[in-house]
């Protein structure tokens, strides 16, 4: 019968989640402070080493590497393993790539790697630096997940990989983000730490002043580095490196030669962002953006329009595009299965302590190996002195075991000797087990005098090496000298000139540069609105312009005023009006202002409105003049006139002050029932925008005004809504508020 165990749900959840969190932290997401690798990376490199994929060997299919890693050491899915393999080959992400990829392993643009069945890989020189001397018992081994194989707890990294290549990882409740550094500078800092364990952060920063990203760029807040290296946390502002060149047709080009490290692997998104800023008119100064990058390096060209402030534009691009970004530093790594935030000094100290352990174990291994070999060499040399006796023992023995017993213990039982003196001499032999085996396996050519001299030279060399190894193991200063010498060799192999510039730059604001120019607002009968520049307007055919019911000329920094039949005025800034080609549709005016379902009947620029008079005529025949000054407001919507119930504005006309005072202009009103009235404009009073107006024409209750305009005697004929022509010259004036004449 099964036994049931009652558990507290909260306690069980707490324990299970803690176990899961620890597994993610230790076994997946965070690197070990000693070799700077996450478990999946370590297992990939170890599997490649087991496959013999050294830099001198041919590349092997990535699928084979992933399969071996997953089947033997990392049973967590092939996609995550291949992703880690690809990452370790990226020279734009790592200062020293650990894998040498062959085939399509992606690009700095953001192109993905080809499937693992198409690509090949092998270890790089950097990867070998983490695996060297793995056969010298330098690190502990543990069983793999099914205890069928052994895997190293940590790789015997002889270079400070964690600081050189950096890493990124997100665990449960914590994350690590360690930037890459210059290999030569980091190794130099390690040597300085060996010379002076009490070295300060400031002294270390004289050797390694800060991160050195593979993509180059500029760190603009270099003063933050000291605090970051002391606390292990902080933020860096990384910026693209640019140069200014002269372009075509008087334009200036901003050339991006290095991108921020945060854009590594996503360069295409950076370019698309710049194109979007140009397309959306966020920066009107940009004429064109194009990517001319190649294998020779990054080259993103931003063409700036003629006579624009290039430095001001750069300030804006750094603020609003991926040309400048924040890199959050968090020096978090695992030590003794505990996640710890390290300072620069403590991280270097952990690496040096690990090196002391590695080099101690290495020289113990070398010492044991040298002593074992010395034992053999001494036995062989001693055997050459009594070679005749040994030959006599071998000839008189019936088995190898019998001969070996004689060589090691002087047991001469049942061995036939030529003389008693040989028997007595044989009884005095005391070779060791190893020496006896080497003597019995010794080929005859080792009896040549030259070979004996080689053995004597080897003995001297072994004795010198043993003394050296013992000295290294006995004195820490000697051990440190060996570590420094080896580190200098790695520095010569991996050092390269610094790529990233560290500076302290003032963050300057972008001052929006508005270039004042004339534009034309084109509005068709459906309300679709767009703007074109003056040059385009002058080239447009008159037949094409006839398609637009309203054409307003204004400045690009002006405001378009929209008057509706419901007696409202709405404002739209010119910058919000879409700049289109003449044949493009544009945007509905209803989408540019809160006009809802109202009918827009009149458009003008605010600048022209301010110096003019407006004539309002309503459906019920009310008329008035209102000064444009009345509409001087910053509100997006306001009432333009007072209306009675069921009344609406039929027409709005704009007049200059001179036209109002001329005395020769007339008002023409036409009703639905076909009555028309013409009277002098001087009879129309000037009222506030809150005024209703006065009667312009008398009508029956069934009639209403459908058309109104003002004109001079010599103006061209008017076109009525029904398409008929109304000759202005033949109209006779009558008093305002008359019945009108049947037309």
SEKE-164658 format. One line per 5 residues: number of its first residue (from 1); their letters; for each residue x, y, z of C-alpha. Coordinates in Angstrom, 3 decimals, always signed. Each point is the difference from the previous one (the first is absolute). Layout:
NUM> a> X/Y/Z; ...
//
This chain:
1> xxxxx> +0.000/+0.000/+0.000; +1.364/+3.417/-0.974; +0.747/+2.400/+2.819; -1.355/+3.536/-0.398; +1.994/+2.901/+1.411
6> xxxxx> -1.784/+3.225/+0.880; +1.960/+3.137/-0.946; -0.545/+3.697/+0.552; -0.769/+1.504/-3.411; +1.747/+3.339/+0.677
11> xxxxx> +3.115/-1.716/+1.315; +0.128/-2.395/-2.945; -0.343/+2.862/-2.506; +2.677/+1.973/+1.805; +2.451/-2.892/-0.051
16> xxxxx> -0.732/-0.930/-3.612; +0.353/+3.547/-1.265; +3.228/+0.464/+1.968; +1.426/-3.160/-1.553; -1.043/+1.187/-3.446
21> xxxxx> +1.504/+3.442/+0.561; +3.292/-1.470/+1.194; +0.095/-2.306/-3.018; -0.460/+2.913/-2.394; +2.566/+2.125/+1.820
26> xxxxx> +2.723/-2.605/+0.378; -0.604/-2.429/-2.861; -1.129/+2.257/-2.831; +0.020/+3.783/+0.062; +3.032/+1.257/+1.917
31> xxxxx> +3.720/-0.501/-0.741; +2.599/-1.433/+2.345; +2.394/+2.691/+1.168; +2.985/-2.278/-0.684; -0.348/-0.857/-3.704
36> xxxxx> -2.717/+2.546/-0.857; -2.217/-2.628/-1.624; -3.592/-1.072/+0.444; -0.553/-3.775/+0.288; -1.225/-0.374/-3.588
41> xxxxx> +3.039/+1.856/-1.359; +2.377/-2.072/+2.101; -1.595/-3.235/-1.153; +0.140/+1.006/-3.671; +3.709/+0.812/+0.208
46> xxxxx> +0.720/-3.215/+1.897; -1.961/-2.073/-2.538; +1.922/+1.649/-2.852; +3.271/-0.772/+1.775; -1.058/-3.633/+0.416
51> xxxxx> -0.725/-0.096/-3.754; +3.534/+1.238/-0.637; -1.141/+3.212/-1.711; +3.164/+2.007/+0.593; +0.787/+3.046/-2.172
56> xxxxx> +2.344/-2.155/-2.114; -2.696/-2.601/-0.773; -2.747/+0.280/-2.644; -3.369/+1.483/+0.909; -2.750/-2.405/+1.049
61> xxxxx> -3.745/+0.272/-0.585; -1.682/+2.095/+2.672; -2.774/-2.594/+0.247; +2.590/-2.587/+1.132; +1.344/+2.358/+2.664
66> xxxxx> -3.506/+0.840/+1.223; -0.944/-3.680/+0.009; +3.029/-1.034/+2.064; -0.537/+2.863/+2.444; -3.687/-0.774/+0.462
71> xxxxx> +0.390/-3.762/+0.159; +2.904/-0.039/+2.431; -0.065/+3.146/+2.099; -2.881/+2.469/-0.551; -3.465/-1.586/-0.462
76> xxxxx> -1.900/+3.282/-0.419; -0.813/+0.158/-3.717; +2.055/+0.489/-3.119; -1.170/+3.549/-0.829; +1.432/+1.512/+3.187
81> xxxxx> +3.288/-1.859/-0.504; +0.336/+1.155/-3.610; -0.867/+3.558/+0.997; +2.808/-0.062/+2.574; +2.384/-1.493/-2.578
86> xxxxx> -0.824/+2.790/-2.464; +0.449/+2.660/+2.679; +3.488/-1.267/+0.839; +1.021/+0.540/-3.645; -1.158/+3.642/-0.271
91> xxxxx> +2.996/+2.298/-0.379; -2.310/+3.044/+0.312; -1.171/-1.171/+3.441; +3.121/-1.586/+1.508; +3.483/+1.492/+0.209
96> xxxxx> +1.465/-3.484/-0.484; -2.406/-2.415/-1.744; +0.179/-3.462/+1.533; -1.320/-1.854/-3.061; +1.194/+0.215/-3.603
101> xxxxx> -3.154/-0.218/-2.092; -0.079/-0.986/-3.660; -3.091/+0.901/-1.999; -2.880/+2.369/+0.724; +0.232/+0.779/+3.705
106> xxxxx> -2.073/+3.195/-0.264; +1.231/+3.561/-0.214; +0.225/+3.271/+1.878; -3.065/+1.142/-1.976; -2.207/-2.462/+1.838
111> xxxxx> -0.153/-2.750/-2.638; -0.600/-3.369/+1.708; +2.437/-2.894/-0.292; -0.754/-2.805/-2.417; -1.325/-3.279/+1.365
116> xxxxx> +2.542/-2.116/+1.854; -0.011/-2.609/-2.778; +1.488/+2.571/-2.380; +2.744/+1.513/+2.171; +3.298/-1.322/+1.329
121> xxxxx> +2.174/+0.978/+2.947; +3.185/-0.711/+1.906; +1.764/+1.488/+3.011; +1.753/+3.329/-0.425; +3.286/+1.047/+1.591
126> xxxxx> -2.034/+1.730/+2.704; -1.970/-3.156/+0.692; +3.196/-2.038/+0.272; +1.322/+2.468/+2.603; -2.865/-1.135/+2.242
131> xxxxx> +0.686/-3.704/-0.611; +3.811/-0.208/+0.091; +1.499/-2.478/+2.458; -3.388/-1.608/+0.585; +1.839/-3.358/+0.051
136> xxxxx> +2.219/+1.041/+2.923; -2.631/-0.566/+2.692; -0.415/+3.749/+0.572; -3.759/-0.019/+0.690; -2.516/-2.277/+1.647
141> xxxxx> -2.339/-2.207/-2.016; -3.561/-0.945/+0.889; -2.444/-2.537/-1.504; -2.247/+1.261/-2.763; -3.804/+0.010/+0.247
146> xxxxx> -0.335/-3.784/-0.431; +3.393/-0.880/+1.535; +1.175/-1.572/-3.255; +2.727/+2.605/-0.601; +2.222/+2.359/+1.951
151> xxxxx> +0.060/+3.771/-0.547; +2.179/+2.736/+1.526; -1.477/+2.203/+2.709; +1.895/+2.927/-1.505; +2.407/+0.366/-2.910
156> xxxxx> +3.683/+0.729/+0.751; -0.246/+3.507/-1.487; +3.444/+1.560/-0.221; -1.386/+3.399/-1.087; -2.533/+2.229/+1.845
161> xxxxx> -2.806/-0.878/-2.383; -2.797/+1.546/+2.096; +1.429/+3.506/-0.262; +1.382/-0.382/-3.529; -3.167/-1.297/-1.674
166> xxxxx> -2.602/+1.106/+2.508; -3.391/-1.679/+0.217; -3.730/+0.574/+0.304; -2.513/-2.126/+1.865; -3.420/+0.256/+1.606
171> xxxxx> -0.692/-2.296/+2.939; -2.819/-0.034/+2.552; -0.036/+3.295/+1.841; +3.429/+1.033/-1.262; +1.941/+0.666/-3.175
176> xxxxx> +3.598/+0.379/-1.092; +1.341/+2.406/-2.593; +3.791/+0.081/-0.182; +1.483/+2.052/-2.856; +2.916/-1.311/-2.089
181> xxxxx> +3.468/+1.477/+0.545; +3.270/+0.204/-1.880; +1.908/-3.278/+0.449; +3.416/+1.657/+0.286; -1.259/+2.504/+2.578
186> xxxxx> -1.737/-2.638/+2.149; +3.045/-2.270/+0.002; +2.150/+3.035/+0.858; -2.321/+0.711/+2.957; +0.362/-3.629/+1.143
191> xxxxx> +3.788/+0.309/-0.054; -0.208/+3.275/+1.934; -2.238/-1.716/+2.574; +2.564/-2.812/+0.357; +2.718/+2.585/+0.615
196> xxxxx> -2.120/+1.906/+2.521; -3.082/-1.690/+1.493; -0.832/+3.296/+1.753; -0.266/+1.886/-3.299; -2.822/+2.557/-0.099
201> xxxxx> -2.775/+0.376/-2.547; +1.543/+3.265/-1.246; +3.323/-1.736/-0.610; -1.715/-2.862/-1.822; -1.879/+2.461/-2.188
206> xxxxx> +3.284/+1.499/-1.140; +0.658/-3.393/-1.609; -3.561/-0.903/-1.074; -1.952/+3.285/-0.124; -3.325/-1.595/-0.860
211> xxxxx> -1.937/-2.356/-2.270; +1.213/-0.517/-3.548; -2.934/-1.025/-2.159; +0.631/-2.025/-3.184; -2.194/+2.483/-1.876
216> xxxxx> +2.083/+2.973/+1.191; -2.045/+3.111/+0.656; +0.339/+2.600/+2.727; -0.748/-0.154/+3.725; -1.188/+3.536/+0.738
221> xxxxx> -0.186/-0.171/+3.817; +3.450/-1.296/+0.841; -0.130/+1.481/+3.499; -2.568/-2.657/+0.974; +2.494/-2.831/-0.525
226> xxxxx> +1.804/+0.357/+3.331; -3.241/-0.375/+1.942; -1.056/-2.924/-2.206; +3.287/-1.833/+0.554; -0.204/+0.527/+3.754
231> xxxxx> -3.671/-0.936/+0.501; -0.489/-2.391/-2.892; -3.070/+1.855/-1.235; -0.744/+3.076/-2.098; -0.988/+1.341/-3.400
236> xxxxx> +2.098/+0.982/-2.989; -1.049/+2.190/-2.912; +1.380/-1.521/-3.191; -0.071/+1.995/-3.210; +0.720/-0.630/-3.677
241> xxxxx> +3.200/+1.436/-1.435; -0.602/+2.446/-2.835; +1.935/+2.104/-2.492; -1.205/+2.923/-2.103; +0.593/+0.009/-3.752
246> xxxxx> -1.009/+2.251/-2.872; -2.783/-1.443/-2.116; -1.452/+0.691/-3.424; -1.893/+3.143/-1.009; +1.178/+1.998/+2.991
251> xxxxx> -1.331/-2.539/+2.539; +1.968/-1.315/+2.994; +0.309/-3.681/+0.928; +0.116/-1.435/+3.513; +1.871/-3.321/-0.260
256> xxxxx> -0.489/-2.572/+2.775; +3.204/-2.055/+0.070; -0.586/-1.846/+3.291; -3.299/-0.897/+1.662; -0.835/-0.333/+3.713
261> xxxxx> +0.564/-3.444/+1.505; -3.723/-0.172/+0.819; -0.690/-0.009/-3.776; +2.364/-2.941/-0.683; -2.077/-2.590/-1.821
266> xxxxx> -2.815/+2.505/-0.664; +1.670/+2.511/-2.323; -2.878/-0.238/-2.463; -2.404/+1.216/+2.697; +2.297/+2.955/+0.629
271> xxxxx> -0.118/+0.945/-3.685; -3.768/-0.539/-0.146; -0.416/+2.277/+3.004; +1.952/+2.761/-1.751; -2.109/-0.443/-3.135
276> xxxxx> -3.145/+0.228/+2.127; +1.157/+3.292/+1.517; +0.496/+1.361/-3.515; -3.294/-1.384/-1.324; -2.045/+1.307/+2.935
281> xxxxx> +1.605/+3.439/-0.277; +1.326/-0.205/+3.558; +3.162/+1.553/-1.404; -0.761/+2.070/-3.058; +3.741/+0.541/-0.523
286> xxxxx> +0.545/-3.581/-1.253; -0.029/-0.371/-3.772; +0.801/-3.718/-0.231; +1.267/-2.992/+2.019; +1.801/-2.978/-1.519
291> xxxxx> +2.155/-2.872/+1.228; +3.267/-0.376/-1.922; +1.588/-2.475/+2.422; +2.168/-2.809/-1.352; +2.574/-2.524/+1.159
296> xxxxx> +2.415/+2.899/+0.369; -2.085/+1.545/+2.782; -3.083/+1.978/+1.011; -1.056/+2.935/-2.167; -3.486/+1.425/+0.531
301> xxxxx> -0.542/+3.254/-1.900; -2.425/+2.695/+1.200; -0.333/+2.721/-2.627; -0.803/+3.406/+1.497; -1.796/+2.652/-2.008
306> xxxxx> +1.896/+3.055/-1.131; +0.719/+2.782/+2.514; -1.155/-1.975/+3.063; +1.662/-0.178/+3.422; +1.663/-3.431/-0.089
311> xxxxx> +1.137/+0.024/+3.634; -3.490/+0.903/+1.190; -1.417/-2.873/-2.064; +2.553/-2.364/+1.537; -1.134/+1.062/+3.473
316> xxxxx> -3.550/-0.908/-0.950; +0.985/-3.336/-1.577; +1.936/-1.010/+3.110; -3.104/+0.731/+2.067; -2.723/-1.525/-2.180
321> xxxxx> +1.688/-2.860/-1.874; +2.063/-3.092/+0.723; +3.186/+1.952/-0.684; +0.263/+0.416/+3.775; -1.243/-2.459/+2.584
326> xxxxx> +0.361/-0.979/+3.642; +2.013/-3.070/+0.960; -0.820/-1.177/+3.515; +3.003/-1.615/+1.695; -0.513/-2.701/+2.636
331> xxxxx> +3.136/-1.974/+0.930; -1.924/-3.023/+1.278; +1.539/-3.489/-0.118; -0.083/-3.306/+1.869; +2.600/-0.921/+2.617
336> xxxxx> -0.353/-3.190/+2.047; -3.572/-0.373/-1.323; -0.914/+3.454/+1.296; -0.876/+2.983/-2.245; +2.130/+2.979/+1.026
341> xxxxx> +0.404/+3.537/-1.326; +3.751/+0.570/-0.371; +2.090/+3.120/-0.179; +2.799/+0.183/-2.544; +2.637/-0.761/+2.660
346> xxxxx> -1.914/-2.937/+1.450; -0.647/-1.464/-3.466; +3.703/+0.225/-0.841; +0.793/-1.493/+3.394; -2.266/-2.987/-0.691
351> xxxxx> +1.752/-0.604/-3.314; +3.470/+0.212/+1.589; -1.055/-2.377/+2.765; -1.286/-2.414/-2.648; +3.294/+0.288/-1.894
356> xxxxx> +1.957/-0.770/+3.169; -2.088/-3.147/+0.413; +0.405/-1.010/-3.657; +3.756/+0.600/-0.127; +0.513/-1.774/+3.338
361> xxxxx> -1.838/-3.067/-1.259; +1.812/+0.187/-3.324; +3.447/+0.074/+1.615; -0.925/-2.753/+2.423; -0.966/-2.049/-3.039
366> xxxxx> +3.250/+0.914/-1.755; +2.011/-0.779/+3.135; -1.564/-3.444/+0.364; +0.548/-0.695/-3.684; +3.649/+1.159/+0.166
371> xxxxx> +0.696/-2.071/+3.105; -1.526/-3.073/-1.608; +2.091/+0.499/-3.110; +3.144/+0.619/+2.052; -0.607/-3.296/+1.754
376> xxxxx> -0.094/-1.763/-3.365; +3.059/+1.808/-1.378; +2.052/-0.755/+3.118; -1.020/-3.656/-0.235; +0.997/-0.185/-3.668
381> xxxxx> +3.373/+1.612/+0.686; +0.638/-2.341/+2.893; -1.018/-2.932/-2.171; +2.585/+0.881/-2.648; +2.698/-0.379/+2.651
386> xxxxx> -1.042/-3.614/+0.722; -1.418/-0.849/-3.384; +1.969/-3.271/-0.208; -1.498/-1.163/+3.316; -3.508/+0.974/-1.131
391> xxxxx> +0.468/-1.931/-3.246; +1.194/-3.018/+2.012; -3.078/+0.285/+2.248; -2.302/+0.165/-2.999; +1.642/-3.010/-1.654
396> xxxxx> -0.161/-2.017/+3.204; -3.629/+0.862/+0.813; -2.980/-2.027/-1.107; -2.502/+2.921/+0.106; -0.185/+3.777/-0.028
401> xxxxx> -1.442/-0.075/+3.504; +2.988/-1.995/+1.250; +2.410/+2.495/-1.587; -1.915/+2.951/+1.434; +0.070/-1.512/+3.504
406> xxxxx> +3.762/-0.305/-0.274; +0.430/+3.611/-1.172; -2.185/+1.464/+2.745; +0.587/-2.319/+2.973; +3.192/-1.901/-0.814
411> xxxxx> -1.950/-3.300/-0.093; +2.248/-2.435/-1.922; -2.056/-3.115/+0.652; +0.006/-2.417/-2.981; +2.056/+2.426/-2.118
416> xxxxx> +3.046/-1.530/-1.675; +3.234/+2.044/+0.181; +3.336/-0.643/-1.674; +1.896/+0.618/+3.224; -0.586/+0.326/+3.701
421> xxxxx> +1.265/+3.559/-0.043; -2.794/+0.935/-2.409; -2.538/-1.605/+2.379; +1.365/+1.998/+2.952; -0.012/+3.200/-2.057
426> xxxxx> -3.584/-0.642/-1.129; -1.153/-0.441/+3.580; +1.012/+3.615/+0.666; -2.242/+1.537/-2.727; -2.785/+2.321/+1.267
431> xxxxx> -1.573/+1.741/-3.007; -3.476/+1.474/+0.481; -3.058/-1.493/-1.684; -0.079/+2.775/-2.606; +3.727/-0.293/-0.657
436> xxxxx> -0.232/-3.758/-0.374; -2.840/+0.295/-2.526; +1.948/+2.627/-1.973; +3.142/-2.198/+0.005; -1.920/-3.022/-1.191
441> xxxxx> -1.576/+2.083/-2.789; +3.267/+1.752/-0.922; +0.958/-0.497/-3.683; +3.594/-1.002/-0.724; +0.808/+3.247/-1.856
446> xxxxx> -0.105/+1.816/+3.361; +3.361/-1.656/+0.721; +1.662/+2.180/-2.623; +2.379/+2.461/+1.578; -1.812/+2.996/-1.524
451> xxxxx> -3.299/-1.156/+1.466; +1.608/-0.329/+3.407; +1.242/+3.591/-0.277; -3.541/+1.096/-0.862; -1.254/-1.709/+3.134
456> xxxxx> +2.624/+1.788/+2.068; -1.009/+3.367/-1.535; -3.676/-0.779/+0.627; +0.799/-0.775/+3.622; +1.628/+3.392/+0.450
461> xxxxx> -2.936/+1.732/-1.654; -2.487/-1.868/+2.157; +1.915/+0.825/+3.168; +0.036/+3.692/-0.989; -3.716/-0.035/-0.771
466> xxxxx> -0.800/-1.715/+3.270; +1.935/+2.640/+1.883; -1.837/+2.726/-1.933; -3.420/-1.528/+0.646; +0.748/-0.435/+3.687
471> xxxxx> +1.098/+3.628/+0.212; -3.167/+1.185/-1.735; -2.169/-2.034/+2.334; +1.917/+1.164/+3.070; +0.105/+3.753/-0.782
476> xxxxx> -3.040/+2.060/-1.016; +2.245/+2.607/-1.625; +1.406/-2.674/-2.334; -3.542/-1.199/-0.763; -1.069/+3.583/-0.802
481> xxxxx> +3.008/+0.411/-2.273; -1.132/-3.014/-2.042; -3.572/+1.328/-0.159; +1.197/+3.418/-1.168; +2.255/-1.494/-2.641
486> xxxxx> -2.857/-2.104/-1.378; -2.382/+2.994/+0.086; +2.481/+2.086/-1.973; +0.036/-2.678/-2.670; -3.816/+0.063/-0.217
491> xxxxx> +0.111/+3.790/-0.165; +2.261/-0.160/-3.047; -2.400/-2.450/-1.641; -3.283/+1.791/+0.692; +0.793/+3.685/+0.583
496> xxxxx> -1.322/+2.482/-2.556; -0.303/+3.794/-0.178; -2.814/+1.535/+2.029; -3.194/+0.509/-2.009; -2.266/+1.932/+2.374
501> xxxxx> +0.723/+3.624/+0.884; -0.662/+1.037/+3.603; -0.974/+3.632/+0.381; -1.984/+2.399/+2.152; -2.302/+1.855/-2.359
506> xxxxx> -2.625/+2.563/+0.795; -3.461/-1.217/-0.988; -1.372/+2.774/-2.173; -3.677/+0.487/-0.782; -1.411/+0.075/-3.483
511> xxxxx> -1.353/+3.369/-1.066; -2.726/-0.570/-2.560; +0.990/+1.736/-3.186; -3.018/+1.309/-1.903; +0.672/+1.128/-3.544
516> xxxxx> -2.702/+2.485/-0.948; -1.370/-0.608/-3.483; -3.201/+0.433/-1.969; -2.245/-3.023/-0.347; -3.344/-0.633/-1.653
521> xxxxx> -2.804/-1.869/+1.740; -2.111/-1.955/-2.502; -3.466/-1.210/+1.076; -2.325/-1.943/-2.288; -3.797/-0.246/+0.132
526> xxxxx> +0.179/-3.043/+2.287; +2.193/+1.765/+2.575; +3.284/-1.769/-0.786; +2.793/+2.408/+0.892; +3.679/+0.208/-0.838
531> xxxxx> +2.754/+2.588/-0.419; +2.555/+0.589/-2.713; +2.877/+2.435/-0.228; +0.023/+3.035/-2.237; +2.271/-1.584/-2.608
536> xxxxx> -2.338/-2.965/-0.402; -3.039/+2.284/-0.185; +1.549/+2.079/-2.770; +0.662/-3.153/-2.046; -3.519/-1.402/+0.438
541> xxxxx> -2.350/+0.247/-2.973; -3.079/+2.268/+0.421; -2.266/-2.890/-0.979; +1.314/-1.975/+2.934; -0.537/+2.890/+2.419
546> xxxxx> -3.659/+0.248/-1.064; -0.607/-3.293/+1.844; +0.422/+1.821/+3.326; -2.876/+2.093/+1.348; +2.239/+1.931/+2.394
551> xxxxx> +3.610/+1.127/-0.466; +1.597/+1.959/+2.854; +3.428/+1.567/-0.162; +1.737/+0.284/+3.367; +3.328/-0.338/+1.818
556> xxxxx> +1.176/-3.333/+1.337; -0.012/+1.448/+3.532; -3.507/+1.426/-0.321; -3.369/-1.420/+1.092; -2.825/-1.097/-2.299
561> xxxxx> -3.382/+1.334/+1.163; -3.008/-2.165/-0.857; -3.494/+1.585/+0.169; -3.040/-2.250/+0.113; -3.667/+0.430/-0.887
566> xxxxx> -0.834/-0.566/+3.663; +1.695/+3.296/+0.905; +3.308/-1.288/+1.373; +3.633/+0.698/-0.813; +2.674/-2.685/+0.446
571> xxxxx> +3.769/+0.343/-0.218; +2.556/-2.421/-1.506; +3.720/+0.727/+0.180; +1.687/-0.121/-3.382; +2.566/-2.528/+1.258
576> xxxxx> -2.829/-2.511/+0.536; -1.216/+0.291/-3.560; +1.419/-2.886/-2.078; +2.614/+0.911/-2.597; -0.918/-2.034/-3.072
581> xxxxx> +0.401/-0.143/-3.711; -2.789/+1.599/-2.072; -1.350/-3.385/-1.099; -0.039/-1.451/+3.504; -3.308/-0.083/+1.851
586> xxxxx> +0.948/+1.722/+3.229; -1.860/-0.200/+3.330; -3.605/+0.885/+0.807; -0.308/+3.363/+1.719; -2.280/-1.723/+2.546
591> xxxxx> +2.994/-2.032/+1.164; +2.171/+3.077/+0.500; -2.363/+1.986/+2.228; -3.025/-0.683/+2.181; -2.462/+0.875/-2.727
596> xxxxx> -2.084/-3.175/+0.486; -2.943/+0.047/-2.433; -0.026/+3.747/-0.592; +0.202/+1.412/-3.539; +3.134/+2.044/-0.697
601> xxxxx> -0.922/+2.887/-2.311; +2.949/+2.406/+0.208; +3.774/-0.253/+0.495; +2.640/+2.667/+0.531; +3.363/+0.506/+1.660
606> xxxxx> +0.091/+1.651/+3.392; +2.509/+2.572/-1.230; -2.364/+1.203/-2.760; -2.995/-0.159/+2.350; +1.633/+2.330/+2.500
611> xxxxx> +0.195/+2.846/-2.530; -3.415/-0.516/-1.614; -3.772/+0.308/+0.477; -2.340/-2.975/-0.294; -3.484/+0.206/-1.424
616> xxxxx> -2.405/-2.595/+1.418; -3.302/-0.856/-1.743; -2.402/-2.555/+1.527; -2.745/-2.208/-1.413; -2.674/+2.264/+1.523
621> xxxxx> +1.458/+3.031/-1.715; +1.975/+1.619/+2.865; +3.189/+1.798/-0.958; +2.851/+1.780/+1.811; +3.632/+1.028/-0.235
626> xxxxx> +2.430/-1.102/+2.720; +3.614/+1.039/+0.442; +2.568/-2.802/-0.215; +1.504/+1.269/+3.241; -3.033/-1.548/+1.730
631> xxxxx> +1.429/-3.426/-0.766; +3.415/+0.579/+1.609; +0.102/-3.020/+2.286; +2.121/-3.042/+0.718; -3.050/-2.200/+0.529
636> xxxxx> -0.385/-2.865/-2.449; -3.763/+0.653/-0.298; -2.251/+3.020/+0.604; -3.360/+1.459/-1.120; +0.360/+2.262/-3.053
641> xxxxx> -3.533/+1.479/+0.023; -3.328/-0.165/+1.795; -2.748/-2.030/-1.680; -3.708/-0.352/+0.571; -1.540/-3.424/+0.376
646> xxxxx> -0.076/-1.905/-3.305; +2.265/+2.623/-1.578; +3.415/-0.614/-1.543; +2.755/+1.889/-1.761; -0.385/-0.124/-3.780
651> xxxxx> +2.987/+2.069/-1.100; +3.034/+1.784/+1.401; +1.941/+2.571/-1.960; +3.353/+1.590/+0.819; +0.637/+3.651/-0.776
656> xxxxx> +2.926/+2.281/+0.572; -0.458/+3.348/+1.740; +0.419/+1.816/-3.326; -2.756/-2.049/-1.605; -2.381/+0.791/+2.845
661> xxxxx> +0.676/+3.731/-0.252; -0.044/+0.201/-3.808; -3.798/+0.440/-0.178; -0.366/-1.759/-3.360; -0.373/-3.553/+1.223
666> xxxxx> -3.389/-1.661/+0.134; -1.493/-2.977/+1.803; -1.865/-2.587/-2.108; -2.451/-2.391/+1.681; -1.951/-2.781/-1.766
671> xxxxx> -2.818/-2.043/+1.578; -1.249/-3.512/-0.585; -3.225/+1.239/-1.619; +1.984/+1.929/-2.593; -0.010/+3.528/+1.439
676> xxxxx> +3.125/+2.097/-0.232; +0.987/+3.230/+1.733; +2.967/+2.327/-0.459; +0.797/+2.876/+2.356; +3.057/+2.078/+0.944
681> xxxxx> +2.463/-1.537/+2.445; -0.041/+3.290/+1.880; -3.490/-0.907/+1.295; +1.406/-2.986/+1.924; +0.877/+0.899/+3.607
686> xxxxx> +3.181/-1.139/+1.786; -0.896/-2.099/+3.043; +1.772/-2.151/+2.563; +0.310/-3.723/-0.614; -2.662/-0.459/+2.684
691> xxxxx> -2.488/+2.037/-2.065; -2.701/-1.623/-2.100; +0.075/+2.580/-2.801; -2.738/+1.920/-1.784; -2.541/-1.010/-2.625
696> xxxxx> +1.580/-0.084/-3.445; -3.064/-1.121/-1.974; -3.686/-0.449/+0.719; -1.358/-3.475/-0.787; -3.033/-2.192/+0.463
701> xxxxx> +0.167/-2.570/+2.768; +0.365/-2.684/-2.650; +3.018/+1.683/-1.569; +3.673/+0.058/+1.060; +3.313/+1.403/-1.177
706> xxxxx> +2.097/-2.420/-2.065; +2.674/+2.339/-1.357; +1.667/+3.229/+1.070; +3.082/+1.888/-1.140; +1.459/+3.480/-0.273
711> xxxxx> +1.428/+1.429/-3.217; +1.071/+3.147/-1.795; -1.781/+1.115/-3.267; +2.967/-1.091/-2.108; +0.366/-3.454/+1.625
716> xxxxx> -0.628/-3.104/-2.147; -3.406/-1.684/-0.033; -0.985/-2.106/+3.007; -0.743/-3.711/-0.253; -3.088/-1.022/+1.985
721> xxxxx> -0.347/-3.404/+1.756; -2.300/-1.209/-2.783; +2.690/+0.751/-2.575; -1.659/+3.083/-1.483; +2.036/+3.152/-0.632
726> xxxxx> -0.940/+3.217/+1.782; +1.309/+3.114/-1.888; +1.284/+2.434/+2.617; -0.046/+3.039/-2.311; -3.745/-0.346/-0.812
731> xxxxx> -1.146/-0.186/+3.637; -1.850/+3.027/+1.353; +0.343/+1.029/+3.577; -3.009/+0.101/+2.310; -0.231/+0.920/+3.644
736> xxxxx> +1.093/-2.611/+2.534; -2.838/-2.147/+1.388; -2.057/+0.342/-3.198; -2.004/-2.886/-1.424; +2.362/-0.420/-2.917
741> xxx> -0.607/-0.655/-3.671; -1.150/-3.267/-1.520; +2.883/-1.447/-1.984
//
